[in-house]
């Protein structure tokens, strides 16, 4: 079948299948050993070149190099198939993507690597400016891009301040883990957000009794070098540590307090000055931005995004 006689139905089918491939790579790129086989296309053997789609169909399957470029969605694809199975080099890019189910916007994203019989190995790189976060409390989405969008027993629907992020480049290993030795993430002021490996000072927002009224306060924490930590949680302004020593508790006016309790968690956890704060467990899974451990900020001003008014 020649390119100039290919009907719109065939082009529509190919476009649909290539977008299925793109979505697969978007959602499954971190799956160790990920493989993809596309179902029969029901298209007779042909070479297709219509500008934005270039491919060869053999026995109703993609075979050889495949190109797809879709400006309307900002996605592009170059990969190689062998009798319908994705094998060999692959390069995918798009300008908008889901990251751990979080919709973000950025200037460029690229996946580079190769599919073999064992699965995918390579890297996944994101460059750009990220705006907005999604946070979960007790498995419920609490806010998206700065607006409360659900109601829980411990939450009320108020506006809160959105904390924007700066540039980020995230590399992944073949096992789907973040390679923190190569990755970087910066805040909106260009500050490095990766927790160092040594002794560190971090902060979190809490509540305490201020002049007889419950109010917000800052908790200053010391985290020794041997304490487990997540260097950073992608596309959020926070991280998580296993435990910490409480150094100070104070409010915006500089008033000091002896204790404070967690501001957002449904389970009340109390912090006492001079004592170790040790949660019941620690979760190092970065796909959950809120989980077991002490959720902290590297910079004190990042705590302010959690302070809202009625």
WOTAQUI-V772176 format. One record per backbone hydrogen bond with DSSP energy under -0.5 kcal/mol. NH is the residue of the N-H (numbers start at 1). CO is the residue of the C=O. E is the energy in kcal/mol with one decimal. If there is no record, write none. Layout:
# WOTAQUI-V772176
<<NH,CO,E> <NH,CO,E>>
This chain:
# WOTAQUI-V772176
<<5,2,-1.3> <6,3,-1.2> <11,7,-1.7> <12,8,-2.7> <13,9,-2.2> <14,10,-2.5> <15,11,-2.7> <16,12,-2.2> <17,13,-2.4> <18,14,-2.7> <19,15,-1.8> <20,16,-1.6> <21,17,-2.1> <22,18,-2.3> <23,19,-2.5> <24,20,-2.4> <25,21,-2.5> <26,22,-2.1> <27,23,-2.2> <28,24,-2.4> <29,25,-1.0> <31,28,-1.7> <32,30,-0.5> <33,120,-0.5> <34,31,-2.1> <38,84,-1.8> <41,60,-2.8> <46,57,-1.5> <47,1,-0.9> <48,55,-3.3> <50,53,-2.4> <52,50,-1.6> <54,67,-2.2> <55,48,-2.0> <57,46,-3.0> <58,56,-0.5> <58,61,-2.7> <60,43,-0.6> <61,58,-1.0> <63,56,-2.0> <64,81,-3.2> <66,79,-3.2> <67,54,-3.0> <68,77,-2.5> <69,52,-2.5> <70,75,-3.2> <71,69,-0.5> <73,70,-1.6> <74,70,-1.2> <75,70,-1.5> <76,93,-2.4> <77,68,-3.0> <78,91,-1.9> <79,66,-2.1> <80,89,-0.6> <81,64,-2.6> <82,85,-2.5> <84,62,-2.2> <85,82,-1.4> <86,36,-2.3> <87,80,-2.3> <87,85,-0.7> <88,115,-3.9> <90,113,-2.3> <91,78,-2.7> <92,111,-1.8> <93,76,-2.0> <94,109,-0.9> <97,104,-1.0> <99,102,-2.6> <102,99,-1.7> <103,101,-0.5> <104,97,-1.8> <104,102,-0.5> <106,95,-1.3> <108,127,-2.2> <110,125,-3.0> <111,92,-2.8> <112,123,-2.6> <113,90,-1.6> <114,121,-2.4> <115,88,-2.8> <116,119,-2.1> <119,116,-1.1> <121,114,-1.9> <123,112,-3.2> <125,110,-3.4> <127,108,-2.8> <130,128,-0.5> <130,166,-0.9> <135,143,-1.6> <137,140,-2.7> <140,137,-1.5> <142,135,-3.5> <143,135,-0.9> <144,147,-2.0> <145,133,-2.1> <147,144,-1.4> <148,158,-1.1> <149,142,-1.2> <150,142,-0.7> <155,152,-1.3> <158,156,-1.3> <160,146,-1.9> <161,305,-0.5> <164,162,-0.7> <165,130,-2.1> <166,186,-2.5> <168,128,-0.6> <169,184,-2.3> <171,169,-0.5> <173,177,-3.1> <176,173,-1.9> <179,171,-2.8> <180,178,-1.2> <182,179,-1.4> <183,179,-1.9> <184,169,-2.7> <186,167,-2.4> <187,191,-1.9> <188,164,-0.9> <190,187,-2.1> <193,185,-2.6> <195,193,-0.6> <195,231,-2.7> <200,223,-2.4> <202,221,-2.2> <203,297,-2.7> <204,219,-1.3> <206,217,-2.7> <207,261,-2.6> <208,215,-2.3> <210,208,-0.7> <210,213,-3.7> <211,209,-0.6> <213,210,-1.6> <215,208,-3.0> <217,206,-2.2> <218,250,-3.7> <219,204,-2.4> <220,218,-0.5> <220,248,-2.6> <221,202,-2.9> <221,219,-0.5> <222,245,-2.8> <223,200,-2.9> <224,222,-0.5> <227,224,-1.6> <230,240,-2.1> <231,229,-0.6> <233,238,-1.4> <234,232,-0.6> <236,233,-1.6> <239,296,-2.4> <241,294,-2.2> <242,228,-2.4> <244,277,-1.7> <245,222,-2.6> <246,275,-2.4> <247,220,-2.7> <247,245,-0.6> <248,220,-1.2> <250,218,-2.1> <251,255,-1.5> <254,251,-1.7> <257,249,-2.5> <260,271,-2.0> <261,207,-2.7> <262,269,-2.1> <263,205,-0.7> <268,266,-0.6> <271,260,-3.8> <273,258,-2.5> <274,246,-2.7> <275,272,-2.0> <277,244,-3.6> <278,276,-0.7> <279,242,-0.6> <279,277,-0.5> <283,292,-2.5> <284,282,-0.6> <286,284,-0.7> <288,285,-1.2> <289,287,-0.6> <294,241,-2.7> <295,293,-0.7> <296,239,-2.0> <296,294,-0.5> <297,203,-3.3> <298,237,-0.5> <302,299,-1.4> <303,300,-1.7> <304,301,-1.0> <305,302,-1.1> <306,303,-1.9> <307,304,-1.5> <308,306,-0.7>>
